[in-house]
Amino acid sequence: MFGEVSKPFAVRWKDQLDHHWNLIERHGNLYDVVYNKDLTSPTILHGWITLRTFYGLEGDHYVTLAYYG
């Protein structure tokens, strides 16, 4: 299981995005994920299952990310 990252997002921030991301959601929960840095198929490779499990997500879901550098 993996999380797809939008290509425009990946291209826009390509020079600033690292392989390891710290995601903070609106309630302050922190998640560490690993991003593949592939502009052809940008993907969150590890850590996505933790998000799905915590929020009880099944199937496909759209998640909005904002980059704060």
C-alpha positions in Angstrom: 0.0 0.0 0.0 1.3 3.5 -0.8 0.2 7.1 -1.1 0.3 8.8 -4.4 1.6 12.4 -4.4 0.4 14.9 -7.0 2.9 15.5 -9.8 2.5 19.3 -9.7 3.2 19.3 -6.0 6.3 17.1 -6.5 7.6 19.2 -9.4 7.0 22.5 -7.6 8.9 21.5 -4.5 11.4 19.0 -6.0 14.5 21.0 -4.9 13.2 21.3 -1.3 11.6 17.9 -0.6 13.6 15.3 1.2 13.0 11.6 1.4 11.7 11.8 5.0 8.6 13.9 5.6 7.1 14.9 9.0 3.4 15.3 8.5 1.4 17.2 11.1 -2.3 17.1 11.0 -4.7 19.8 12.4 -5.0 18.1 15.8 -1.2 18.0 16.2 -0.7 14.3 15.5 2.7 13.7 13.9 3.5 11.1 11.2 6.8 10.2 9.7 6.7 9.0 6.1 9.2 8.2 3.3 8.8 9.8 -0.1 10.5 8.3 -3.2 11.4 11.7 -4.9 10.4 10.3 -8.3 8.9 13.0 -10.5 7.4 10.4 -12.8 5.6 8.5 -10.1 5.8 10.5 -6.8 4.8 8.2 -4.0 4.8 8.0 -0.2 6.4 4.5 0.3 6.5 4.0 4.1 4.3 5.4 6.8 1.1 5.6 4.8 -0.4 2.5 6.5 0.0 4.1 9.9 -2.2 7.0 8.7 -4.8 4.6 7.2 -4.9 2.6 10.4 -5.2 5.6 12.8 -8.0 7.2 10.9 -9.7 3.9 9.9 -9.4 4.6 6.2 -10.4 1.9 3.7 -10.2 2.2 -0.1 -8.9 5.3 -1.9 -8.9 8.7 -0.2 -7.8 12.2 -1.2 -5.5 13.9 1.4 -4.5 17.5 1.0 -0.9 18.4 1.9 0.6 21.8 2.4 4.4 22.4 2.4 5.7 24.7 5.1 9.4 24.2 4.4 
